[in-house]
């Protein structure tokens, strides 16, 4: 009887030990499993596998191939790109009922990006790399962001000045002087985003009334308006004109070493505009486009873009990017409300057409 009691006591003890062990396991197991599952979900959200995908890009130039190749090396995403003007791009998308012809839009006049946003053609994305970029260089809702700034100045052919006994122009006001009749060339702002930035920026700086008076007077000195953005630089360089209104970058400064020309930053204000980058809505590789924006906005890759685009550090959107030392006087940048670039475009171009006629 005593032996049976001992056995029962032993079994009871073993049962209690097993029960306690099981309870301990039940308390710990769910916590471990839940943490692991949460971490896996976070990792999956942060690391989208883009290896082997293709990113289709519409760019303003073929000079960015090296930049796109670097993105491919870092992410495994192949980049296919074509060059096309902003106006042609938007026209084609609208003609096809809003269907995007690419994933990413890289560079071009800001007014076209603003119009595309209003038409619902763009995807919103705010990159983690954009936090330190000033508000004036990005859309607050994330529909576009600048990759750099186009600034405007004069390219002056000093041989033509000397031949015609003309003084060096130093301001926008100088361009209304009758002594420069038929010696100034500017591209049509309806075609050139850079020259639309000139018109919009100077109207803001001078005020509507004074601004339109200025353009009326300058128009008397312009025999015709270029049909391409590069016309003023090329034709001034070739000696057809004394003064070209141009986007001022390293390519223009390089001409100073090759020919008798000079880049002038007007004393009464420098118009500027961000060069937009955006993701097309309903595109096939939205995640690849987002990854490209993250890539583009790092300080290292902004430095690479400055070198490709020939920009001074004052023209870059990322703080601390050096660029080339072109001596850009940033303090002369016109204080501009960029929201008017899109909203006022149609009205400004209509009035412009009335002013210049069929030039």
Secondary structure, DSSP 4 states (H G I P E B T S, - for coil): -HHHHHHHHHHHHHHHHHHHHHHHHHHHHHHHHHHHHHHHHHHHHH----TT-EEEEEES-GGGHHHHHHHHHHH--EEEEEE--HHHHHHHHHHTTT--S-SEEES--HHHHHHHHHTT-EE----GGGTTS-GGGB-TTSS-EEEEEEEEEEEEEHHHHHHTT-PPP-STGGGG-GGGTT-EEEE-TTT-HHHHHHHHHHHHHH-HHHHHHHHHHHHTT-S-EESSTTHHHHHHHTTS-SEEEEE-SHHHHHHHHHSSEEEE--TT-B-EEEEEEEEETT-TTHHHHHHHHHHHTSHHHHHHHHHHHT-BGGG-SSTT--BB-----GGGB----THHHHHTHHHHHHHHHHHHTT-
